[in-house]
Structure formats: structure tokens, C-alpha cells
Amino acid sequence: SLSDEVRECVKEKLRLLQEFLLADTQDQLKILEDKLKIVKEDEGVEQNGHSNDAMKSPSAPKGKGGRRSKADSEPKSELQGFKGVLIALHVLQCLYLYIDMIIYYIWGKKKGCDVQNMVTTVIIKVGSDALWEYLARSVFTPQTRFEKMFFLTSGLILMSYITVMFSLYFLPVFFIQLYGLGFVCQNKAKWVSCPLSRCPNLAVKEAEDDENMDEEEVLPLKETKKMSQAKKKKQTKNKISWVGEPIKTDGRKEYYMKVRVENEVVEVGDCVSVSPADPSHPLYLARITALWEDGDKMFHAHWFCRGTDTVLGESSDPLELFLVDECEDMQLSFVHGKVNVLYKAPTENWFMEGGMDDDMKVIEDDGESFFYQLLYDGECARFESPPKVTPSEDCKYKFCASCVRNREREAQDLPNVCEPLEDEKSDSKVFYGLATLKGEQYRVGDSVYLPPEAFSFAVKLASPVKRSHRKDDVDEDLHPEYYRKSSDYIKGSNLDAPEPFRIGRIKEIFCNKRSDGKPDKMDPKLRLYKFYRPENTHKGPKGAYHSDINQLYWSDEEATVNMAEVLGRCQVEYAEDLVESVQDYSSRGPDRFYFLEAYNAKTRSLEDPPNHARSAVHKGKGKGKGKALQESQDQEPQEQTVPKLRTLDVFSGCGGLSEGFHQAGISETHWAIEMWDPAAQAFRLNNPGTTVFTEDCNVLLKLVMSGEKTNSLGQKLPQKGDVEMLCGGPPCQGFSGMNRFNSRTYSTFKNSLVVSYLSYCDYYRPKFFLLENVRNFVSFKRSMVLKLTLRCLVRMGYQCTFGILQAGQYGVAQTRRRAIILAAAPGEKLPRFPEPLHVFAPRACSLSVVVDEKKYVSIYRTITVRDTMSDLPEIRNGAAALEISYNGEPQSWFQRHIRGSQYQPILRDHICKDMSALVAARMRYIPLAPGSDWRDLPNIEVRLRDGTTTKKLRYTHSDKKNGRSGTGALRGVCSCAEGKSCDPADRQFNTLIPWCLPHTGNRHNHWAGLYGRLEWDGFFSTTVTNPEPMGKQGRVLHPEQHRVVSVRECARSQGFPDTYRFFGNILDKHRQV
């Protein structure tokens, strides 16, 4: 698993080592073999040549018991001792060479190797081969009693050798710690695990990896190009003639039903191939939807696309085609020949066919036969069941479903007006009662969303000032690392977050008259009343913090906008007219707003709203008690009650995914699978009615497929037909380190948990399927993992799509991008991804994969750290009380929502890790200002709580990159700052400024964010399993308190309600979150 360069270096070193080792021992072996040969010859002569002499001389001198005398046995004893010594020396020699090579690499002769792997390889390749050779030659063929005894001795030596081998596996740890060489981690490849569990650079390195993952772009998948625009075709020299008479004449066009191309008759509805201009490309395939002549013999082609032209790429079935909404008129001379394209409809028993081990060929591969089962939308990467369209009898000869759908989409995209109002007249305008846009109807009195630039407000708020770091005001001797804060960008800042949609109520719908007196219906206008959000008033963001997120203020300010700017409709009601509580009204959908007061921008005050601000049906009805109000409520479209889907949650963790579906009201989790016991226990705590399996998912599926009804614990297993929805997030570690996708790595993929999860889908055939994973899932191995996953779903017959969603756009104060794959069974409607609800920092929203429409502007403002946790009581480093009181009321909309309706409010798991004395001191000296991190630490001596005192960090080398400070002081802490190799003697311990950070900061973006504080008006980094100041998140310090974030604060950043329970110790709970 080493890089090519390092691998070659290691191979060469191993070769030289083996030569050196064996060259030294081969001569000794030869001498040993010669001596053994002499001894064996002597023994043979003694037994054969001297036997008669022995008989003749029975009184020959012998030792006690008739044995050979001690003097006679001494040569062999000496020889056997020499063999033992030689083996022992060999082991010691290996040991010396292993240590020598470790130190050789550590000291920088060659960078980037995996020390543990190298040592293990040396031991196995060199040591064991040589030792087994010795044993095979001299020990495993015992002949004398002494050799048998030596066999046992050698066995002990072998056992000692094995012990040494395992010891050597951890030897680098001992040596590195002994010599202070923790910096070895800095040169390791990102996928090599550090041998030092306590090495500070391991956490630093992980922080860099996470930073790179968060900032890097996910490469967009190949965009599907339209056939008519991207495909160059070649004309053929086929003979073309009409068959029969024209069936219809339309102007110059004469329509036919059949045509002869060479020797084949092709008719409307048949499929043909078209020759590409590049002969290396496969034939293009299309269905003929019309044939006509208007000077040229023409046909209308409704294109198919091959799987290679979709997101599936090279993973697709070469015989499978996909319908696309692309078509064009072409000359028949482009037709290459006729082909057969079969529609593969789902079988009636599709839901029960899962798990059948059949590789049924849909169609024979004869080069002219293909099949299709799905329609592909290239813009959104959606595979859907083809819509059923039945043409009328009078247009069958020229009906194209693609044309119909494209015309409908184009018509919806254009604004239109109707129902002119005769009683409202103007010399320059024509007024209307109804406007339509994108399939939505708008009337006077309706409320609409508009982009932020559609209109402005009378109150001009001061724009947030970007914080600049003035280095002139900083004591460089006291804060020697502050110079590294060269960028004004602060991780987790919302300074560049856009504004949410503007909201207005339609007062008039009109079109301006053209010079000829007719209305310009191509450019309808809207006259609107403006609604203020709390943050648009003079109160600014502080006003929004205490207000409901869907609260507005009426204003009599008006604006005129183009109808084409409207982004959607919403419902805005006067709260006094509601027949239900504001909370119940708001909970019935995201597009519901209310107002209680009007805002007067001139006086900067709140007033009672005017009478015309209330909906027409509500006027004069008081507190919503009236017949007209009741009628209006009855006229509202009632939400259809849908039975909750019986759900199986695989790799469930503590149940976050299931909790989200429960809150959405669409599913009920009946079964969950989670191998890690603390997470499984947490799932049971929150879902007592769910059957939770703590077993390997592969074992469970095997049990079900073999016909078992229960597992070994007596828990009932879900059977085929029971599961209506499958959700889960299979881990990808099994293949995340592979560089290329070939036959070997494909085998690894087949044995991965992703495929296990897909096997569940194939067996149970649920109505809906969801796979959630890390953002980089879409780009693993050039997207091959994603492609194979989608290919499996398509092969099963599922409709499917994928996208990357940002959690921060859905109501939490955290940047968390996740890849989501959705699938729906045949006959079901494939869901679209939910529209973003909250604006979020654009830098964190660069999703690179278009999900329906890419949007940064949304309905609501962003949720901040202040919204998330400002109401939680203050705790200290290491707080361990599992249950405490809130000591206060919720202050923000988010806090009211996340606390829920507890009868006796108890705050659970507001506990945080107890950091070491040195780390606690560092946290204490991090300033409270936004953007503060380790670079703000002073270089001073501090007495710690354990009674020890830190040392000042010594700057001992010149820094080639950063030069000297303004006072002329050095800035390097290691010889590598001067361009030399690292010197282990430069390592410093127990300093307030961690030595490892300035040591490697020049090549890691100055480790921005490590030991960083959260910003009250910002957001969390992606929540990880273990919040460490030098870990993946980096910014894990409380905005004002000298501690890391608590379990409950992390849980809130993930959207877990305060009533959600976790299980185990504090690290278990952090991992569950």
C-alpha cells in the first residue's frame, strides 16, 4: 500500500539487507555444513568400519553405561553449541538491522514510508526465511539424542523469535517515543495510520485531512449532452423509397406510415440506428415517431441513450437503453438500419422476486437487439419509469412524447395572465385576476417569494464589517504565531451568508400596454405589499434571534416586480385570524408565515396592522370566529393522510436517520440493525417498540434467506413483503483506500457493506430505498462506487437518483455535506430532494452536483451557534453531571423547537470531556474573539493545575518561508524550517504553543482553526466522533467558556431533540452523535 517511489526504495533496501545478511551467514553456514558432514561421516565409519574392532575388543574404553566418553562427544557438543549460537546471533543480527533501518528512515534518509509495515516485511521476508533454512537443515531431521534435545532448544529459539517479531511490530513506537521522533507522522501519506496513539501530529494530520475534504471540490460527474447537439452523424448511401401513399398532407409535408431503407421496411414506431461520424463510436439509436417528405425524405427521431451516456458510465449494461426527452428532425439518409428495442415492463410479482439467484438475460446479444425500462433525466441524474402517454387516433402518425413533454415544460416556464378585470381600467395598464408560472396559479391577495434583489427596504442596516487582522498592534514577542493569520476568512463564519427570499403580498396583476394599445402579455408585472422579516427592521439580527423563524411584519411599502422573478408561493396569515395555535399552523408546512404587527420604517416602530392587511375572507371576523373563516378553512386543501411506511434501518447507529423520518411522519421503524452495542442500546432507549438486532447484517440476511423466522435470541426476523422502506448508511472503509477500480478492487467492492446493503434491497424489494453516505461517496474511485450502486438498483428495476445535500440548509448550525441515493419501486413516484429551507454560507454549499436546481437563497435565515446552544447553562471542563436543570427559558425559535414539550424539563448529557492540564491551559488562553485559535496563544510560562509549569517555546532556526519577525526574532522551531532534514533534538515538550503546529504550519495552511472557538453567529464544523482541539473539527471550543463542546451541544448541532437519549460513557455518546 506504499507509494510507487517508496515501494521501490523499500524493495531495494530489502534486497541490500538480504544480501548483507546472507553474505555474512552463508560462509558460516558452509563451515557448519562441512563440520556436520565430517561428523556424520565419522559416525558412519564408527558404526560400519569399526564394528568388528569393537566386537574383537569388547574391553574397548567406554564411558559409564557403555556410552561414548565425554571426550569423544565434545566435538559434536561444541558443534551443536555453535549451531545454537549461530541462530541466536542471526536473530540478534536481524534485530540490529531492523532497528538500524527504522532509525535510517525516521531520520529522513527517505521520507514517507510506513515504518510498521516495513519492519514487519523485513522480519517476514528476511528473518523467517533464513531461520527456517537453518532449522530445516540442522534441526528438523534429528538423529541422535543430543540432536533431539537440540530440536527442543531450537523450538524455544523459534518461539523467542516469534515473540521478538511481535515486539518489533511495536518497536517503532518505543524508539520514536524514546528519541522524541513524533514528527515522523508529518511525512506520512494521509492513509497511513500513525503508530503513536498519543502522537500530537496524528490529530493534526487528521485535521488537515478533514480540512482538505471539506474544502476540496467534488468532481462533477460527466454531464449528459443532448443528442442533437453533441452527436455528429454520417449519411449513408442506402436506397430510400416510400411504401404506400401519403396518409396525411399538412402544407408542404406529406406524411407516410412506412418507408423502405435498402431492403428493410421501417414504419412509424420502429427503432433505427444512425451512423456516427466517428466510426469508433457506437451506433446512435432512436424511435421513428413521424415520416414525411417536403423536398427531402425526413423522419422525426426520439432518441434513446446508451448507459455509457448516463451517470452509470462504463458500469452499465451494453444492451440496456434509456429513454430521454430529446428528439430532432433528420433526413432518412442518416438511417443505418433497423433495430429491435424491447420495453422491459416490471412483472406483476416484482416485489416477491427478490433474492432469486437468476441471471436472466433480457434479450440476446445479436448486435441489433436492445431493451429499455426507464427514462433518464440527465440534468438531475434521475432514472424514472417512462410516463404512459396515449396519442389520439388523429395524430398517431406524428405523435412524439418527448415533444409533448418539452412543450409543456417550456409553457410552464413562461409567465401567463388571464381573467382580465373589466372594472379596473387604466390608460397604460391592463389588470388581471390570475397569473400562472411554472404550473402555479397566483391571484390578488396571494403571497409570493422573490429573490433578495427584487426590492429593498426603507431601513438601511449597516452591513457587517469584515474583521481584519492588524498585525501592527500585536506584540510579536508575546504572540509569535499571530503573523500566520494572514487571511480574513474565518472557518464557520456566516458573514457571507445570503439573505433569504423576500416575501410580498400581491396587490395588482397587470401588463403595460404597448404602443398599439394591446397589453404586453409576455412581460406581466406584480404590484406588491412588502413584508419585513425581524432582521430587516432596525433591530437587525438580534431581533431575528428572539423571534419565530416564520414571523413577519406587515408594511404598507409597495414594490413592482416582474412576474418572471417570482420563485414560488407561500401562505401568510394574520395570527389573530387563525383557528389554531401559531405552533400548529406553522408545523403543517414550511411555507407558512404569520404576522401580528405592522412595521413603520419612518418611525421605526411596531403598530397594529391596517384592516386591508388581513385576508379578504377574514376581515371583520375578530378572533377567527366566524362562518366565513370556517368556510375558508374548509376550502383549504387538506393534507392526505398516508399510512406510515414499515421501515428497516440498517447500520442504524443510535437512530438519527430513523428519528428524522419519524419527525417527517412518513415512516415507522419496526426493525433496526446495529452491531455496536452502545449505539444499539441508545436506539432501544428512543424506540422501545423497535426490534433492534445487534448482529452482522450479512448473518441476519442469510438467516432470512434460509427460511428462518427468528434469530438465535428469539427475535422475529422481517420477512419478504414486510419491509416497505429501507434506509441506512453503510460504511465505506472497506474500499476507501483503493486507488483504481480493477478486477481485484471490484472483488473488494463486492464484499463491502455497500453491497450487503444492496442485497437487503434486492431481497426485500421495499417500496422506497435510501442510502446516506459521506459526500465523497460520489467521487470514490472516479465515481465507480456510485455508478455500481446505481447500476445495481437499475438492474433490480428501481427508479433512482442521487444528490449531495448540505445539512446547514435544512435547519442546523453545521456544515455537513452528505451524498443521498433515493430509489422507488416500479409504480411508485420517485421523490425529489427537498428544497433547501435555510440560507447558508455559499462556500459550504458548493455541492458540485446539481440537485434539481442549485439554490443558495432559501426560505429562512441561517441557523447559528447562538440559536443552537445559548440557552444551555454554563459548565466547566470535565463536567460529568448526566442530568441538570435548564436554569432558564428557551431564547430562540430553534431552542423552543429542540426542547420539545417535556412535562418536567430535564437537560441530559450536557457533559464534556475532561482535558489534560496542559490542554485546559491552552483553552483558557484562547481569546473569546471570533476566529481565535492556537495562533493567538501567548508564548509564556504557565503554572498548570497539576502543579507543573509549562515551558516557553524556543525559536531556534531561521524560517526560509516567513523570514524573521518585526523584532528580528527567529520563527523556526526545527532545522526543516531552513530546508534541512528534521532533527529529533529540536523536539520541544510541555509548551503552551504546541511545538508540532509551527513545525509543520507552513505546509498546512498554518493549521487554521485548531484550538479554535466557535463563533456565536457562525456554525459548527462537521461533527465527528471525538471532539479534540487538534482533531478533525478543530473548532470545538465553546464561544465563551474554556472547554470543548458538550455531548448535548453536539447533539443539537446534528438536530437531535433534547429528549433524545444516548448510552454509554462520554466517548460512546460523542461517537453516537
Long-range contacts (C-beta under 8 A, 24 or more apart in sequence): 1-114, 1-117, 1-191, 1-192, 1-737, 2-112, 2-113, 2-114, 2-117, 2-189, 3-112, 3-189, 5-112, 6-110, 6-112, 6-113, 9-110, 9-113, 10-113, 10-118, 10-121, 13-101, 14-121, 14-122, 14-125, 14-126, 17-97, 17-101, 17-122, 17-126, 18-125, 18-126, 20-97, 21-93, 21-94, 21-97, 21-126, 21-130, 22-130, 24-93, 25-86, 25-90, 25-93, 25-130, 28-86, 29-134, 29-137, 32-79, 32-82, 32-83, 32-86, 32-138, 33-137, 35-79, 35-82, 36-79, 36-138, 39-75, 39-76, 39-79, 73-146, 76-144, 76-146, 77-146, 80-146, 80-147, 80-150, 83-134, 83-138, 83-150, 84-150, 84-153, 84-154, 84-157, 86-134, 87-131, 87-134, 87-135, 87-154, 87-157, 88-157, 90-127, 90-130, 90-131, 90-134, 91-127, 91-131, 91-157, 91-160, 91-161, 91-164, 94-122, 94-123, 94-126, 94-127, 94-130, 95-164, 95-168, 97-122, 97-126, 98-122, 98-123, 98-168, 98-171, 99-171, 99-175, 102-171, 102-172, 102-175, 103-175, 106-172, 106-175, 106-176, 106-179, 106-181, 106-184, 106-984, 107-981, 107-984, 108-981, 108-982, 111-187, 112-187, 112-188, 112-189, 114-188, 114-189, 114-192, 115-172, 115-184, 115-195, 116-169, 116-172, 116-195, 119-168, 119-169, 119-171, 119-172, 120-165, 120-168, 120-169, 123-165, 123-168, 124-165, 127-161, 127-165, 128-161, 128-165, 131-158, 131-161, 170-195, 179-984, 180-984, 180-985, 180-987, 180-989, 181-984, 181-987, 182-987, 182-996, 183-974, 183-982, 183-984, 183-987, 183-996, 183-999, 183-1000, 186-996, 186-999, 186-1000, 191-737, 200-994, 200-996, 200-1030, 201-996, 201-1000, 203-1028, 203-1030, 203-1031, 204-996, 204-997, 204-1000, 204-1004, 204-1007, 204-1010, 204-1030, 206-1031, 206-1032, 207-1007, 207-1009, 207-1010, 207-1030, 207-1031, 207-1032, 207-1033, 207-1034, 208-1004, 208-1005, 208-1007, 209-1032, 210-1021, 210-1022, 210-1024, 210-1032, 210-1033, 210-1034, 211-1005, 211-1008, 211-1009, 211-1034, 213-775, 213-776, 214-815, 214-844, 214-1021, 214-1022, 217-846, 217-848, 218-775, 218-776, 218-778, 218-779, 218-804, 218-847, 218-848, 218-849, 219-779, 219-783, 219-848, 220-848, 220-849, 221-311, 221-381, 221-778, 221-783, 221-786, 221-849, 222-311, 222-313, 223-378, 224-305, 224-309, 224-310, 224-311, 224-324, 224-376, 224-378, 224-379, 225-309, 225-378, 226-326, 227-284, 227-286, 227-303, 227-305, 227-324, 227-326, 227-328, 228-303, 228-326, 228-327, 228-328, 231-276, 231-284, 232-276, 232-277, 232-278, 233-274, 233-275, 233-276, 233-277, 233-284, 233-330, 233-334, 234-275, 234-276, 234-277, 234-334, 235-275, 235-331, 235-333, 235-334, 236-275, 236-333, 236-334, 236-335, 236-336, 237-333, 238-262, 238-333, 238-335, 240-297, 240-332, 240-333, 240-335, 242-293, 242-297, 243-267, 246-293, 247-397, 248-397, 248-398, 251-294, 252-294, 252-295, 253-292, 253-293, 253-294, 254-292, 254-293, 254-294, 255-290, 255-291, 255-292, 255-397, 255-398, 256-291, 256-292, 256-293, 257-291, 257-397, 258-291, 259-291, 259-297, 259-299, 259-332, 261-332, 261-335, 261-337, 261-338, 262-337, 264-337, 264-338, 266-335, 266-338, 267-291, 268-396, 268-397, 270-338, 271-304, 271-338, 271-339, 271-340, 271-341, 271-370, 272-301, 272-335, 272-336, 272-337, 272-338, 272-339, 273-335, 273-336, 273-337, 273-338, 273-339, 273-368, 274-301, 274-330, 274-334, 274-335, 274-336, 275-334, 275-336, 282-306, 283-336, 283-339, 285-321, 285-339, 285-341, 285-370, 286-327, 287-341, 289-327, 289-398, 289-399, 289-400, 289-401, 290-397, 290-398, 290-399, 290-400, 291-332, 292-398, 296-331, 297-331, 297-332, 297-333, 298-329, 298-330, 298-331, 298-332, 299-329, 299-330, 299-331, 299-332, 299-335, 300-327, 300-328, 300-329, 300-330, 300-398, 300-400, 301-327, 301-328, 301-329, 301-330, 302-326, 302-327, 302-400, 302-401, 302-402, 303-327, 303-328, 303-402, 304-341, 304-370, 304-372, 305-376, 305-378, 310-376, 310-378, 310-381, 310-383, 311-381, 311-783, 311-786, 311-787, 311-790, 311-802, 312-787, 312-790, 312-791, 312-794, 313-783, 313-787, 314-787, 315-784, 315-787, 315-788, 315-790, 315-791, 316-791, 316-794, 317-791, 317-795, 318-365, 319-362, 319-363, 319-365, 319-369, 319-370, 319-371, 320-362, 320-370, 320-371, 320-372, 320-373, 320-794, 321-370, 321-371, 321-372, 322-372, 322-374, 322-375, 322-376, 322-383, 323-372, 323-374, 323-375, 323-376, 323-386, 324-375, 324-376, 324-377, 324-378, 324-402, 325-375, 325-377, 325-402, 325-405, 325-406, 326-402, 327-400, 327-402, 327-403, 327-406, 337-368, 338-368, 339-368, 339-369, 339-370, 340-368, 340-369, 340-370, 341-369, 341-370, 341-371, 341-372, 342-369, 342-370, 342-371, 342-372, 343-371, 343-372, 343-373, 343-386, 344-371, 344-372, 344-373, 345-373, 346-373, 346-797, 346-826, 346-827, 350-765, 350-797, 350-825, 350-826, 351-721, 351-765, 351-825, 352-720, 352-721, 352-765, 353-765, 354-720, 354-762, 354-763, 354-764, 354-765, 354-796, 355-705, 355-720, 355-762, 355-763, 373-794, 373-797, 374-794, 374-799, 379-850, 380-801, 380-803, 380-850, 380-851, 380-852, 381-801, 381-802, 381-803, 381-849, 381-850, 382-799, 382-800, 382-801, 382-830, 383-790, 383-793, 383-794, 383-798, 383-799, 383-800, 383-801, 384-799, 384-830, 385-799, 385-826, 385-827, 412-437, 412-438, 412-439, 413-438, 414-522, 415-523, 415-524, 415-563, 415-564, 415-566, 416-521, 416-524, 417-509, 417-511, 417-519, 417-521, 417-524, 417-563, 426-510, 427-513, 428-512, 428-513, 429-510, 429-511, 429-512, 429-513, 429-519, 430-510, 430-511, 430-513, 430-519, 431-508, 431-509, 431-510, 432-509, 432-510, 432-511, 432-524, 433-509, 434-509, 435-509, 435-524, 435-526, 435-563, 437-563, 437-564, 437-566, 440-568, 440-569, 442-506, 442-509, 442-526, 442-563, 442-566, 442-569, 443-506, 443-509, 444-506, 444-507, 444-508, 444-509, 445-505, 445-506, 445-615, 445-616, 446-505, 446-506, 446-569, 447-503, 447-504, 447-505, 447-506, 447-531, 447-569, 447-570, 447-571, 447-572, 447-593, 448-503, 448-504, 448-505, 448-506, 448-526, 448-528, 448-566, 448-567, 448-568, 448-569, 448-570, 449-501, 449-502, 449-503, 449-566, 449-567, 449-568, 449-569, 449-570, 449-859, 450-501, 450-502, 450-503, 450-504, 450-528, 450-561, 450-565, 450-566, 450-567, 451-501, 451-502, 451-565, 451-567, 451-857, 452-498, 452-499, 452-500, 452-501, 452-502, 452-857, 454-502, 454-504, 454-559, 454-561, 454-565, 455-502, 455-504, 455-528, 455-530, 455-559, 455-561, 457-530, 457-532, 457-536, 457-557, 457-601, 458-557, 458-601, 458-602, 459-536, 459-537, 459-538, 459-601, 459-604, 461-536, 461-538, 461-540, 464-495, 466-495, 467-930, 467-931, 476-965, 476-966, 476-967, 476-969, 477-939, 477-965, 477-967, 477-969, 478-938, 478-939, 478-940, 479-935, 479-936, 479-937, 479-938, 479-939, 480-939, 480-953, 480-955, 480-965, 480-969, 480-971, 480-993, 481-934, 481-935, 481-936, 481-937, 481-939, 481-993, 481-997, 481-998, 481-1001, 482-935, 482-936, 483-962, 483-965, 483-971, 484-935, 484-1001, 484-1006, 484-1008, 485-931, 485-935, 485-936, 485-1006, 485-1008, 486-1006, 487-1008, 490-930, 490-931, 490-1015, 490-1018, 491-1008, 491-1009, 491-1012, 491-1021, 491-1034, 491-1035, 492-815, 492-865, 492-1009, 492-1012, 492-1014, 492-1015, 492-1018, 492-1019, 492-1020, 492-1021, 492-1035, 493-841, 493-930, 493-931, 493-1015, 493-1017, 493-1018, 494-841, 494-862, 494-864, 494-1015, 494-1017, 494-1018, 494-1019, 496-841, 496-842, 496-843, 497-839, 497-840, 497-841, 497-842, 497-862, 498-839, 498-842, 498-856, 498-857, 499-839, 499-857, 499-861, 500-533, 500-838, 500-839, 500-857, 500-858, 500-859, 500-860, 500-861, 501-567, 501-857, 501-858, 501-859, 502-530, 502-531, 503-531, 503-533, 503-552, 503-570, 503-572, 503-593, 504-528, 504-529, 504-530, 504-531, 504-559, 504-561, 505-529, 505-531, 505-572, 507-558, 509-563, 523-562, 523-563, 523-564, 524-562, 524-563, 525-560, 525-561, 525-562, 525-563, 526-560, 526-561, 526-562, 526-563, 526-566, 527-558, 527-559, 527-560, 528-558, 528-559, 528-560, 528-561, 529-554, 529-555, 529-556, 529-557, 529-558, 529-613, 530-555, 530-557, 530-558, 530-559, 531-555, 531-572, 531-593, 531-595, 532-599, 532-601, 533-861, 535-861, 537-599, 537-604, 538-604, 541-1017, 544-861, 545-864, 545-866, 545-867, 545-891, 545-892, 546-891, 546-892, 547-893, 548-582, 548-586, 548-594, 548-893, 549-860, 549-861, 549-893, 549-894, 550-586, 550-592, 550-593, 550-594, 550-860, 551-593, 551-594, 551-595, 551-596, 552-593, 552-594, 552-595, 553-595, 553-597, 553-598, 553-599, 553-606, 554-595, 554-597, 554-598, 554-599, 554-609, 554-610, 554-613, 555-598, 555-599, 555-600, 555-601, 556-598, 556-610, 557-601, 570-859, 573-615, 574-609, 574-613, 574-614, 574-615, 574-618, 576-622, 576-623, 576-624, 577-614, 577-615, 577-618, 577-621, 577-623, 577-624, 577-629, 578-624, 579-624, 579-625, 579-629, 579-630, 579-633, 588-639, 590-837, 590-859, 591-859, 642-666, 644-668, 645-724, 645-725, 645-767, 645-768, 646-670, 646-722, 646-723, 646-724, 646-725, 647-671, 647-723, 647-724, 647-725, 647-726, 647-727, 648-672, 648-673, 648-718, 648-723, 648-725, 648-726, 648-727, 648-760, 648-764, 648-766, 649-673, 649-727, 649-728, 650-697, 650-726, 650-727, 650-728, 650-730, 650-757, 650-760, 651-697, 651-728, 651-729, 651-730, 651-731, 651-753, 651-757, 652-679, 652-680, 652-683, 652-692, 652-728, 653-679, 653-683, 653-729, 653-1072, 654-679, 654-682, 654-683, 654-686, 654-1062, 654-1063, 654-1072, 654-1073, 655-682, 655-683, 655-686, 655-687, 656-1054, 656-1055, 656-1056, 657-727, 657-728, 657-729, 657-770, 657-772, 658-683, 658-687, 658-690, 658-727, 659-686, 659-1056, 659-1057, 659-1060, 660-1055, 661-725, 661-727, 667-725, 667-727, 670-718, 670-722, 671-718, 671-723, 673-697, 673-700, 678-1063, 678-1064, 678-1068, 678-1071, 678-1072, 679-1063, 679-1071, 679-1072, 681-1063, 681-1064, 682-1061, 682-1062, 682-1063, 682-1064, 682-1072, 685-1061, 685-1063, 686-1060, 686-1061, 691-715, 691-716, 697-753, 697-756, 697-757, 697-760, 698-756, 701-756, 701-759, 701-760, 701-763, 704-763, 705-763, 718-764, 720-763, 720-764, 720-765, 722-764, 723-764, 723-766, 724-766, 724-767, 724-768, 725-766, 725-767, 725-768, 725-769, 725-770, 726-760, 726-761, 726-764, 726-766, 726-768, 726-769, 726-770, 727-769, 727-770, 727-771, 727-772, 728-757, 728-770, 728-771, 728-772, 729-771, 729-772, 729-773, 730-754, 730-756, 730-757, 730-771, 730-773, 732-773, 732-774, 732-777, 732-780, 732-785, 735-780, 735-781, 735-785, 736-780, 738-781, 739-781, 740-781, 741-781, 741-782, 741-784, 741-785, 745-781, 749-785, 749-788, 754-785, 754-789, 755-792, 758-789, 758-792, 758-793, 761-792, 761-793, 761-796, 761-798, 761-823, 762-792, 762-796, 765-796, 765-825, 766-825, 767-824, 767-825, 767-828, 768-822, 768-823, 768-824, 768-825, 768-828, 768-831, 769-793, 769-798, 769-800, 769-821, 769-822, 769-823, 769-824, 770-820, 770-821, 770-822, 770-823, 771-820, 771-821, 772-818, 772-819, 772-820, 773-818, 773-819, 773-821, 774-818, 774-819, 775-804, 775-817, 775-818, 775-819, 776-819, 777-819, 778-802, 778-804, 778-819, 778-849, 786-819, 786-821, 789-821, 790-821, 793-821, 793-823, 797-825, 797-826, 798-823, 798-824, 798-825, 798-826, 799-823, 799-824, 799-825, 799-826, 799-828, 799-830, 800-824, 800-830, 801-830, 801-833, 802-849, 803-833, 803-847, 803-849, 803-851, 803-852, 804-847, 804-848, 804-849, 804-851, 805-833, 805-847, 805-851, 806-836, 806-840, 806-844, 806-845, 806-847, 807-1055, 808-838, 808-840, 808-841, 808-844, 808-845, 808-862, 808-863, 808-1019, 809-836, 809-837, 809-838, 809-839, 809-840, 809-845, 809-858, 810-834, 810-836, 810-837, 810-838, 811-837, 811-838, 811-860, 811-863, 811-894, 811-1055, 812-863, 812-868, 812-1053, 812-1054, 812-1055, 813-862, 813-863, 813-864, 813-865, 813-867, 813-868, 813-894, 813-1018, 813-1019, 813-1020, 813-1053, 814-1019, 814-1020, 814-1021, 814-1022, 814-1023, 814-1053, 814-1054, 815-840, 815-841, 815-844, 815-1019, 815-1020, 815-1021, 815-1022, 816-1022, 816-1023, 816-1054, 817-844, 817-847, 835-859, 838-862, 838-863, 840-1019, 841-1019, 844-1019, 862-1019, 863-894, 863-1019, 864-1016, 864-1017, 864-1018, 864-1019, 865-1014, 865-1015, 865-1016, 865-1017, 865-1018, 865-1019, 865-1020, 865-1039, 866-892, 866-1016, 866-1017, 867-892, 867-893, 867-894, 867-895, 868-894, 868-895, 868-898, 868-1020, 868-1049, 868-1052, 868-1053, 869-1049, 869-1052, 870-895, 870-1016, 871-895, 872-907, 872-910, 872-1046, 872-1048, 872-1049, 873-907, 873-910, 874-1041, 875-910, 875-911, 875-912, 875-1041, 875-1043, 875-1046, 876-1041, 876-1043, 877-912, 877-914, 877-915, 877-920, 877-923, 877-1042, 877-1043, 877-1044, 878-912, 878-913, 878-914, 878-915, 878-1043, 879-910, 879-911, 879-912, 879-1043, 879-1046, 880-911, 880-914, 880-1066, 881-910, 881-911, 882-908, 882-909, 882-911, 883-907, 883-908, 884-910, 898-1052, 898-1055, 898-1057, 898-1058, 899-1057, 899-1058, 900-1057, 900-1058, 900-1059, 902-1058, 902-1059, 907-1048, 907-1058, 908-1048, 908-1058, 908-1061, 909-1046, 909-1047, 909-1048, 909-1051, 909-1062, 909-1069, 910-1046, 910-1047, 910-1048, 910-1049, 911-1046, 911-1047, 911-1048, 911-1066, 911-1069, 912-1043, 912-1044, 912-1045, 912-1046, 912-1047, 912-1066, 913-1027, 913-1044, 913-1066, 913-1067, 913-1070, 915-1029, 915-1043, 915-1044, 917-944, 917-945, 917-946, 917-948, 918-944, 918-950, 918-990, 918-992, 919-1029, 920-944, 920-945, 920-1042, 921-945, 921-950, 921-992, 922-992, 922-994, 922-1011, 922-1029, 923-1011, 923-1029, 923-1037, 923-1042, 923-1043, 923-1044, 924-1042, 925-992, 926-1011, 926-1012, 926-1013, 926-1037, 926-1042, 927-1013, 928-1013, 928-1039, 928-1040, 930-1013, 930-1015, 930-1016, 930-1017, 930-1018, 931-1012, 931-1015, 932-1012, 932-1013, 933-1007, 933-1008, 933-1009, 933-1010, 933-1011, 933-1012, 933-1013, 933-1034, 933-1035, 934-993, 934-994, 934-997, 934-1007, 934-1010, 934-1011, 934-1012, 934-1029, 935-1006, 935-1008, 937-992, 937-993, 937-1011, 938-992, 939-991, 939-992, 939-993, 940-992, 941-992, 942-992, 948-990, 950-990, 950-991, 950-992, 951-988, 951-989, 951-990, 951-991, 952-991, 952-992, 953-988, 953-991, 953-992, 953-993, 953-995, 953-998, 954-988, 956-986, 957-986, 959-1002, 961-1002, 962-1002, 971-998, 972-998, 973-998, 973-999, 974-999, 977-1002, 994-1030, 997-1030, 1007-1034, 1009-1034, 1009-1035, 1010-1034, 1011-1037, 1012-1036, 1012-1037, 1013-1037, 1013-1038, 1013-1039, 1014-1038, 1014-1039, 1014-1045, 1015-1039, 1020-1045, 1020-1050, 1020-1053, 1023-1050, 1023-1053, 1023-1054, 1023-1073, 1025-1070, 1025-1071, 1026-1067, 1026-1070, 1026-1071, 1027-1070, 1047-1073
